[in-house]
Amino acid sequence: MLHLLLEAEFWVAAAFAIFLGVLAYVGAHKMFLDALDARQLRIKAELDEARRLRDEAEALLAEYKRKQGEAEREAAAIIADARAEAERTAAEARTKMEEFVARRTKVAENKIGLAEAQALADVRAAAADAAVAAAEKILAQTTKGKIADDLISQGIADVKTKLN
């Protein structure tokens, strides 16, 4: 056993045992375990914070996607309303234009009808005047005296009433 006491390995083992005993007496194992526990709690808190932030980010992403969908639907509705309004306006403009053209056509037709009637009346009046002048000339050359004057006056009156 003395031989065992002289070997270096024995003294290294003994010193290590004494070192471990001093560490145990001082409470180094508690400090080490407390440091590990504190580190574990800090890591757990960081993981919880990371989960919470990820959940918030996912909720925000879902909210933005929902809002984007709503905005796209609203934009589609606005475009559809604008198209419908444009079609309605075009139809109203087309109808108003057709009514305007119809009114103008009717006014033009009425003016043409009045001009035709006036022209016909002017032609009849000119024909009557020409006929009266011709009859007067013929009667003046063929008949003389008071009878001729009475006949001419009577003939002129008859022609005027028949032609007008």
C-alpha positions, 0 to 999 in steps of 0.5 A: 500500500505504501507503494500505492501512495507513492505513485503519481496517479494516486495523487492525481486521483486524490487531488481530483477527489478533494477538488470535487469535494471542495466544489461540492462543499462550495455549491458549485454544482448548484451554481452550475445547475442554476446556470443551466436552468437559467439558460434553459429558461432563457432559451424557452422564453426566446422560443416562446417569443419566436412562436408568438412572433411567428403566430402574429406574422401568420395572422398578419399574413392571413389578414393581408391576404384577406384584405387583398382578396377583398380589394381584388373583389372590390376592384372587379365590382368597380370595373363591372359597374363601370362597364355597365354604366358605360354600356348604359350611357352608350345605349342612352346616347344611341337612343337619343341620337336615333330620336334626334335623327328621327325628329330632324327627318320628320321636320325635313319631310314636313318642310319638303311637304310644305314646299311641294304644296307651296310650289303646286299652289304657285304653279296652279296660280301661274297656270290660272293667270296664264289661262285667264290672260290667254282667254282674255286675249282670245275673247278680246280678239273674237268678241266686241262690245258690252257682251264681250266685256260681260263674257270676259268678266264671267269667264275670268271669274269661273277660271279663277275659281276652278283653278284655285 
